[in-house]
Amino acid sequence: MAVKIAVPSETAPGELRVALVPESAARLVKSGATVTVQKGAGLRAGFTDAAYLKAGATLADSAAAACGDADVVLRVRRPSSDEIAQIRSGALLIALLQPAQSADTLSALAARKVSAMALEKVPRITRAQSMDVLSSQATVAGYKAVLLGAAALGKFLPMLTTAAGSIRPAQVFVIGAGVAGLQAIATARRLGGVVSAFDVRAAAAEQVQSLGAKFVASELVSAGAEDKGGYAKAQAEDERQRTLDAIGKHIVTQDLTITTALIPNKPAPKLITEAMVKGMMPGAVIVDVAAEAGGNCELTKPGETITAHGVTIIGTLNLAGTVPLHASEMLSRNMLTLLQHLIKDNALTLDPAEEITKAMLVTHEGAIL
């Protein structure tokens, strides 16, 4: 019997992405699955109902109709309690669930005996690399952060030679050289900025320099600053103070600062203090990509753009969702790879002991894992 896959519309405020695009739907249908998409689910990301029909999917008038008999429900964001009630007992939900902040959601899923896999928990292993939604969406966020910053900055990013004289290039500083940070560096470089970056992880220096940026305070990197998954670890107080000192010295000359530093399952580290903001140049801009986790700047207000001490501070939320077409395509390919891993011989195989499934499964058979 074919595995039934449902794709309902997203209902979270401002969410424009869709969990599965027509290209991926076509591949699933070709492999023997059935795909049901709620009418209009892809429109805000640029994917028409006609495109899904051409891919071999069927359309449903409502989320309840799409999900009612589905074996697998694909969403971008976590469902509401009403949406959980539309998923049948024994089905599998795959979405960005924010499990550390979603106790009520997990309880409701467990009570309904819905198994749920959190896309944030894809393990950092080679064979799961193509399933890594966090990396794909961070790529989008890093790119868009620079565009937001450039639009808010009262000057050009590149050096220009004009009839009115030469224009000096803007100084761009990226804090955190993970996927989002590296994409921000590459984008700022393409736009002509003079780019520098900082990260505590030893591996980051080479990556930053390979993109043509200057690595700041290389003496502060540490081989022990990252966990086995490659993420930065929380610093001891003396290490943190040295980091703040280095950032404080450098940021005073920067026009645009992009912050992307995150620590898994913890609030974002505060790396820009109010005193640092006071010392920045009037008209400087900070784009805080870590705002959803509390922000890297002490003054960041998530979801708001404020001006403090002459500096514009943009507290970005869901940046990837502001580039919905390509963000959806990338997320959908991650979903497709995961589904191809879970579906064998036209049957859904959910083995809680298997390495990838074990890492991602947050509810199963009525229990929160």
N, C-alpha and C positions, 0 to 999 in steps of 0.2 A: 504494500500500500504506500502511496506517495506521501512524503512528509508535507504537511500543510503549513505554509509560512504566511503570516499576516503583517501588514505594514500600516498601522493607523496614522492619522495626522498628528502632528505635534501640537500640544496645547499650552506649553509653557510660554509665558509672555516674551515676545520678541524672538522666539525660536523659529528660524526660517529653514533649517536643514531638514532633510528627510533621511531615514535610516537605510533605505535601499533605493538605488537609482535604476532606471530601466536596463542599463547594460548588465548589471549584476543580476537583476531579476531574470533576464533572458538566459543567463548561464545556469541559474538554478532550475529554471523550467526545463532546459535542455537536459539537465542531469536527472530529471524525473520528479522533481518537487513541484508542488503547486504554490503559486504566489497570489495572494489577494491583497489589493491595495485600496485603502479608503479613497473615495473620490476626492481629488484636490490635494492629496497628501504631499505631492511633489511640486505643486505649482509655484510656491513661494521660493523654491530653490531653482526654478527654471525647467522643471520636468512635467510635461503635460500628461493628462490621463491617456491621450491617444498614444503617447510613447510607451506607456506601460502595457496597453492593449497590444501594441505591435510586438512587444517583448514576450508576449504570451501570458501575461498576468490577467487576472480578472479584477473587476472593480466592485467595491461594496459601497452602499449608500451611507454607512455609518461605521464608527469604530467597533461598535458592538457586533455588527454583522460581519466585519472583517475578522474579528478575534474569536468569535463564538466557538468555532470548532477547530481553531488553529492548534497545531502542535508547538509552533514557535512563534512568538510575537517579537518583532524588532522595533525598538524605539530609539530615538536619540537621547531623550531625557527621561528621568524617572516618572512613572505614572502617578496620577492622583488616586485617592481611594476609590472613586467612582470608576476610574479606568481599570484598576486592579480587579474590580468586581466583574468586568467584562471578559476577563481571561479565565478559561476553564481550569478546573482543578487538574493537576498533572501536567499542564503545559509548561513550556520554558520561555522565560522572558530574558531578552538580551538588551541591555541599555547602559548608558552612563548613569549609575545609580547613586553615586556619592555615598557609599555605604557607611563611612564614618560619621556622616551627618544625617543619616536617614533611618533612624531606629524605628519610627512609626511605619515607614514604607516597608521595611523588612518584616516587621511584625505582621502587617496586613498580608504580605505575600505568603509568609509561612502559614498564617491562619487559613488561607485559601488553598494551601498545598501547591502553590506555584513555585517551580524551581526558577532561580534567577541567577544570571551571570553578570557581574559588574565589569564593564569594559575597561574601567580604570585599573583592574587587577590582572591584566594580561601579564604573564611573567616575562621578565627580561632575559629570555633565552633565544638562541638563534632561530629555532624552528617556529617560534611565535612572533618573530619580528614583523611579519607581514600582517599580523592581527593587531598591532599596537596602535590603537586609536589615539592615545594620549600624544604619541609622537606625531601622527599625521595632523592632528588638530593644532598642536603646538607650532607646526610649520606655518600654518595659516595665520595663527595669532602673531608670530614674530614678524611676518611680512606686513600685516595690517597695522601693527603697533607703530612701525616707522612711518607709514602713510599718515596715520593720525597725528603723530608728532610733527611731521613736516607741515601738515596743514595748519597746525596750531602755532607754529614757529613764525615769528615776524621777519624771517630772513630766508634766503635761498639755502639749500643744502650744498649744491655744487659751487665750485669756483667758476666765475663767469668773467669774460673780458668783453666789455661793452663800450659804446661810444662815450658813456658817462664815467668810464674808468673800470678798474678791475674790482670784482667782488670776491672777498675771501670765502673759502668754503666753511660750512658750519662744522663744529666739533660735536661728534656723537659718541656717547658713552653707553655701553651695554653692560649691565650687571647681571651675571648669570649666563653661562655659555653652554646651556643645554640645547635642546632642539630649537626652542623658541628663540633663545638668544643668538644662536648661530645663524638662524634665518634672518633675524633682525640685523645682524652684522652684514650679511650678504646683501640685504636690501638697501641698507644705508650706504654701503659702498657703491652699489649700482647707481644710486641717486647722487653720488658725488661727494658725500660727507667724508670728513677725516675721522676715522672710527677707532676707538679704543674699547677695551673690554676687561672685565675682571671676573674671576671665578676662583674658588678655593681648591678645586680639583686639579690634580697634576696633569691629567690627560687633556684638560681644556686649553692649556697654553698653546700646544701645537695646533689644535683645531682652530683657535682664534687667529693665529699667525698665518695659517694656510689660506685664510680668507682675506689676507691683506690688512688686518687690523693690528694695532699695538696692544700687547698684553700688559696690563697694569699690575704692579706690585707682585712680580713673579716670585719674590722671596717668601711670599705668604702661602703658596700652594703646598699641599701636603698629600702624600700618598695615602694617608689614612682618612682623608676628608670625604671619601665616598663609600657607599655601602656596596654590597656584592651585586646590586642591580645597576650600579653606575650613578645613582642619585647622590646628591650632597647630603652629608650628615650634619646634625646640629653641632655648632662649635662650642668648645669650652669658653668660659667668660674671658680669659686672657686672650685667646685666639680671636674671639669676636671683637674685642677692643682694638686689636691690631688691624683687623679688617676695616672697622669703622674709621680708624685713623687714616688708612690708605685711601679709602673712598672719599673721605672728607677733604683730603689734600687735592685730589684729582678733580672732583666735581665742580670746584669753583670756576674752572675755565670752560666748562662744557655748556653748549647751547641746548642740546637735546639728550636726555638720559632715558633709556629704556630699561626697566627693571623686570627680570623674569625669574628671580631666585625662589625656588620652592623646596620644601623638605616633605617627603611623603607622610601623610597622616598627621601633620602638625601645622600650626599657623605659619604663614610666611615669615621669614626672619626680617626684622626691622633693620635695614641697612642704610637708610637715609633718615637722619634725625632732623628735627625742626631747626636745630642750630646750623646744620649743613644747608638747609633750604635758605636760611637767612643769608648765608655766605655766597649763594649762587648769583649769577648775573641777572639783572632785571630783564624780563622777557624770556628767560630760559623756560624749558618745558620738560616735565617728567611724565612719561607714560608708564603707569604701573600695571604691568600684565599680571602681576600676582594679586591684584585687588580682590579677586574672589576668595582667596585664602587669607584675607586680612590686609594684604599690601606690604610691599617692601619699604614704603615711605611712611613715617609716623603720621603724616598729615593726610594720607590718602583717604578719600571717602568712596567706598565701592559704589559704582554706578553713577558717580557724579564727576563733573569737571569743576575744580575750584581754583582760585588764585590766592596764594599765600606768600607774603613778603616779595611780591612782584613776580613770582614763579607760578606758571600754570601747571596744575597737577591733575592728570586724567586717570580716574580710577576705572579701568576698563572691565567690563563683564562680557563673557561669551564672545570674545573677539572672532573666534572661528565662525560663529554663526552669522557674522556680518559679511562673510564671503561665501554665501550658502551653496552656490553651484559647485565650486571646486572642493569646498569642505565636505559636501555631501558625497561627491564622487570618491574622495579619499576614504571617508568613513565607511562607505558602502563596500569598497574593496577589502577593508579590514573585516567587515561583517561577512563578506563572501568567503574569505579564507577561513574564518572561524567555523562557518557553517559547513564548509567542505571537510573540515577536520572532524566535525560532530556527526555528519551524516554519512553512513556507510551502507552500501547495498540498499538504498532507498529506505533506510531506517535511522531514526535519531538514536544515537548512542551517547548516553550521559553517564560516564563512569567517574564517580567522585574520587577515585584513587588515581586517575590518570593525571599527569603533571599539569597540563594546561587547565583542564576542567577543575581540578582541585584548587588551583590558585584563584580562579575566577568565580567559583560557585559560592554564593552568599546565603541562599536559602535552598532547601531540598527536602522533599518528603515531610513537610510540616515543621521543619526545624531551621533555626538561624544558625549558620555555620560560622 
